[in-house]
Amino acid sequence: MALHKLEPDTVTFNAAISACENAGEWEKATLLLAEMLQSETTSDTITFNAAISACEKRGEWDTALHLFSMMSPSTVELSIVTYNAVISACEKGGRWEQALRLFFAILGSAVESVTMTFNAAISACEKGGEWEKALQLVSVMVQRS
């Protein structure tokens, strides 16, 4: 009986990265993502969302932004989950400027924003002491409803 070589696929990596996310192991999640990309296994939105969320949960805003920048819209779809995770990471890291840039990028894209997106951006402004910008976001939210 011949033994077949087992190779991890997209689902395998996504499950492992999600497990790391749930355990708060952002470094392991990003290492798995790097291994996945190096092995030329196809990554998808779920892959990046899980890795970015792992970073977000631990306040690793700079790594979350880096992963976000690696997502090529031609190969990996940017979803509202992606934007929310990276905006929340910026919020937790006190990076309200980056959070607002991402927020306004959503408004100018085909990705539909949701209440959670507004809340994350408003919270980033609040943590940065930018109450006037937070009020502007509430106004934009009311106009869009």
Phi, psi and omega in degrees: 000123181278139177271135178264140178285127178270133179238133176292143177246189182302315181297319179300309180296317180299318179296318181292318179294320177296322177298318177296319177303310182296333179270358181076020183262071184297322181296317178293323178298316181288328176294320177296319177299316178298317178298319179299313181294322180293326181280357180065023171287139183294125174265160179219186181301320180299319179303306183291321178301316180295317180293318179295318178296324176299317178294318180301317183295335181254008177075020181271069185297321183293321177290321177300316178296321179297314179297319178301319181291338179282343182285117179268118181304337180284339182241331181232122182289131174276121182250171177296329177297318179300307180300315181300318181295316183286326175295317178296323177298317178295319178300313181294332179271004180072024182256069184296327180298313179295321179299317180292322177301314179295319179301312181289335173295323177297314183299331180266006183246183178277352180284129182275126179282156179230172181306321180300324179295313178299316181300318180295318180293318178296318178297322177298318178296318180300315181292335178269005180072021183258064185296327180294320177294323177299317178295323177297321179295321177298319178297316178298319181298316180295319180296327183277348183277000000 
